[in-house]
């Protein structure tokens, strides 16, 4: 599986996700600087976490208008799977590849800790190696992770199986106590209508090695390699 | 500005701070941002049309934000 990681000024999880991808696939991803205008031929694209452009204006807003994003958007619309993690999720909503927006956390604090999320739908290349309702322990690190969309959009996401992950308590219960940032309907990650674009706030690339203190993110990358290699 | 109906926790925190400073009678507080632009435009209508496009495409996120435009010559 050939992959590309887009690097913006202020990205800081680009190396982490590159290591996770190389471990899973055996191939180092192409690191593509935001000023480039075309991606190499790849099977998979990642928008990594970080603070692109210092979160000026809104998280992900400036990155979404950077030169490389035109090609990312056209590849995504042509069916190449695209994963946006944390700041990458914010970029995907600002580009319009995913609906809604990530607002300031309801508690107004930056949240940096492990959370629990449950797999709400596993019928995609991103989540096929997990089981439905499986509970994962994965770190979050964000100030704007409070997912918001209007009720019609939320209803549509729910009724078409496009909610990828929900925040839960450690036993997998979806409730306010398990929702760290006030996200609508406890949403931690969503899919596009085509189910080939996913954005999520938690950081699976930070839990792929026992030395990380957890390995619940490893199956996302293993599953992608299994689905896309060939 | 955030659209009405969108929860504004920052506005709420500002309201609480005003209360603790002793300002009474403060109702709902909502906050937003102001962006000042210098434009080379032929007239104010052209400028407004251009800024409207800028707001739609970058300056505001219309999922949650409204915007208003003031032109000064």
Interface residues (C-beta under 8 A of the other chain):
Chain A: X57 X58 X61 X65 X93 X94 X99 X100 X101 X103 X104 X105 X106 X107 X108 X148 X149 X150 X182
Chain B: X6 X7 X9 X10 X13 X58 X59 X61 X63 X64
